[in-house]
C-alpha cells in the first residue's frame, strides 16, 4: 500500500491507495500558512493516522517547482512560508519510509494516465483548471518534467494583453466579470444569458491555450481537470470552435479531449510516484 498526498494552498488530502483504489482518506484545511513549521506539522498530522506496517512509501503532489531527486520544494503557491523546504528529508526522517515528491499537476496527469481517462494513450497532457492553470505532460508513457520540474507552466505564456492564466483560470471570472466560476456556473445552469456568454468567452480562451499545447507537444489526448472542468458542458462548444483554425486539421480530428471522471485522481497519481 502507498499513501498519496495532495498538498494544495487551501487543503491537505492524503489517502491510502491499494491496487489503484483509495481505501482510506484523511483531509484538513491548511491553517497558519505564514509558519513553515506549523504547516509541516499539520501535514505530518494528516499523514500519520494512515501509516501502517503495510505502507511502503509516500507520494506527494505540491503546487510548486520541485527538485525531484532531492525532494526539495520551492516557492509553494499560496503557502508563503514555503520558500525552500527539504520535504523529502523531513518526512523520511519522521516516518522512516521512502517519500517521492513532484508537482501537483504532474500527479494529476500521472493519475489519469495510470488509472483514469487516458490509460489507452502513450502521450497525453493533463490540464488543471482552477485558481490557476497548469499542465502535466506524459510523453511515450513517461512523465516529462523539464530540468527544474517546470515544464507545463502554460499559464505564464503571454496571451493578449496579459497571460493565459488570467484568461483561463478563476482570475478571468473575478477580474473580467466581477463574479466567480461557481456563481457563473450556477447562473448559466439556470439559463442566464450573461452567464452563458461568460462561459462562451472562457471556452474560446481555453481553446487558444489548447492550440499552444498542440503546437508544442502534439499529444494524443488532453484531459481537463480541476474545479472549473466541472462546467465542461458550458464551454465545450466555444472551446472546440476556437480549435477550428488550427493549422493541421488532421491533428484536431485525431485529438481526444476529455474531462476527469475520478475524484481525488491526483492522489492516485501521487501514489504512482512511488512506483
N, C-alpha and C positions, 0 to 999 in steps of 0.2 A: 504494500500500500504506500501511497505517496500523498503528501499534503501539498495542495495547490493554494497559493495566496494571491489575491488581487488587492494591491495597496493603491487606493485612489487618494485624491486630495480631500475627499469627504468621508469615505468609508473604508474599513478594512474587512475583507471577506476571506475566510480560509475554509477549505473543505478537504476531507479525506477522500481520495479517489482510488477506486479499485476496479480494474477491468473497464475503464472508461466511464464509470458511473460515480457520482458524488454520493457517498453513503452517510456522510455526516458533515454538517455545515455550522460554522460559527462566524458571527459578524458583529461589528461595533462601529459606532460613529466616531470618527477620528477627532480627538479633542486636544486642546493645548498644543497647537501646531507650532507655536513660537519656541517650544522647548524640544530640542532634539532628543534629549534623554527621556523625557516623558512620552514622546510619541514612540520611541523604540520600546520602552517598557510596555506601552499599550499593545504594540504589535506582538510582543512576546506573550502577553496575557491572552491574546486571541488565539495564538497558535498552540500554546501549552496544553489546553484541555484535550487537544486532538492527538497528542503524542502517545503512541503505544509501542510496545516492542516490535510490532509488525510494520511500522512505518520505516521505510528505508531511505527517505530523502524528502527535501522540501524544495519546491519550485516557486519562485516569486516573480510576479509582474509588477513593475514600478513605472510610473509616468515620468521617465527621465532618460538621460543618456547614461549608459552603464558600461563600465569596464567588465565585460562578461567573464574574462579569465580570472580576474582578481575579486570580482563581486563587489566592486565599489560603485555606488550610485552618486550622481552629481546633479545638483540644482533640480530637485524633485518639484514637479509642478504642483502648486497650491500647498506645499509644505515648506514655508520659507526657511525653517531652521535646518533643512536637509541640503546643505551646500556640497558636502563631501562626506559620505557615510560608508564605512567599511562593513557593509551589511552582512556579507557572507561570513566574514571573520566573527562578527558579533553573534550571529545566530548559530554558527557551528560550535562556537565556544559554549553557548547556552544549552544547545540540545544534543550535541555530540553525534550528529548525523550530517551527511552531505547536503549542501544548500546550493542551488543554481538560481541565478537572477538574470532577468532580461527586461526589456521594455514591455510595458503592458499591452500595447497594440500588437507587438510581435507575438505575445502569448495568445491574443485573440486569433491571429492568423493561424498559429500552430493548432489551436483548438479546433478551428473549422477544418483544417487540413487533415487532422488525425481522427476527429470524431464527428464533424458536422457536415455542412452543405458541400464542402469542397473535397471530400475524400476521393472522388473519382479523377481529380486533376493533379498534374505534377507541378504546374506553375500557376500560382494564384496571388492576388493582392487582397488582403483584408483591410477594409476602411472603417474606422471607428468614428461615428458622428455624434458629437455631444458638446460638452463645454468647449472643446477644441476639435481638431480633426487630425488624424494621423493614419499611417498605413503600415501594415506588416507584410513583408514580401517573402514568398516562397518560390524559389527557382529550382527546377529539377528536383523537387522533393526535399530541398534543403532551405532552411531559413537564411535569408540574406540580411545581414545587419549593417554592413559597411564597416569601416575600420574603427569607428567610435560608437557603434550601435546607434548611429544617427540616420541611417537610411530609412526613408519613408516619412520624413518630416515634411510632408507635402503642403501642409497648411502655411508654411513660411514662404512658399513660392509667390512672387509678385503676381497680382491679378487686379485688373482695372486700376483703381486709384489706391488700393491697399494690398491685401494678400488674400489667398484662398481661404484661410481660416476665418477671416472677417465675414466672408460671404457664404460659407458652408458649415458653420458651427452655430451654436446658440447665440453667438455675438450678433449674427445677422438679424435675428428676431428682435433683440433688445435695441441695437443701435440704429437699425434701418426702419423698424416698425413699432418701437416702443411697446413691445409685448414679449412674451416668452414662447418657446416652441410648444410647450404644453398647452398654453392658452390658445395659441393659434390652431393647434390640433383639435382641441375641444370645440372651438367655434366652427372650424371647417367641417367637422363631422355633423354639425347641425345645419350645414348648408350655407353658412355665411359667405357671401361673395368676396368680401375683402380678405377674409382668412384664406379662402381658396386661391385667390390671386397671390397672396404671400407665398403659399406653398408652390405655386407655379413658378414664381421667381426663384425660389430656393432650388427647385429641381433644375432649372436652367443653369444656375451657377455650379451645381453639383455635376451636371453633365460635362461642363467645361473642365473641371478638375479630373474627371474620369478620362477625358481625352488626353490630358497631360500624363496620366498613368499609363495609358495605352501606348503613347509615343515613346515612353521611357522604358517600360518593362514588357509590353505586349503579352500579358498573361492570358491563360485560357479562361479564367473566371475571376470575377470581382465579387467579394462578399461584403455586404454592408452590415455593420453592427452599431452598437451604441444606442442611447436613448432615442435619438432622432430617427433612427431606422424604423421605429415602430409606426411612423407615419408614411411608410413607403408608398402606400396606395395613393397618397395625396400628391406626391412629387414624381412618381414613376413616369408619367406621360411626358412631362416637360423635360425631365432628365434625358429620356430616350430621344426626344426631339432634338435636343442640343447635340446629340451624337451623330445626327444625320449628315453633317458636313465634314465628318472625319475623312481624312484623305484616302483611307484604304477601306472601302465598303465591305470587303470580304472579312476583314478583321471584326467589324461590328456584327456581321452575320454569324460568325462563329462564337463570339463572346457570350458567355453566360454571366448574367448579373443576378445576384440573389441577395436576400437578407437573412440574417441569422435566425435560427429557429430554436436554439437551445439556450435556456437560461444559464448563466454562470459559465459560458463557454470559455471565458478567459481563465477560469480556474483549471479547467481541463488542459488548456494549453500550457499553463504554468507547470502543471504536473508533468507534462511531456518534456519539459526542460531536463528533468532528472534522468530521463531515459537517454 
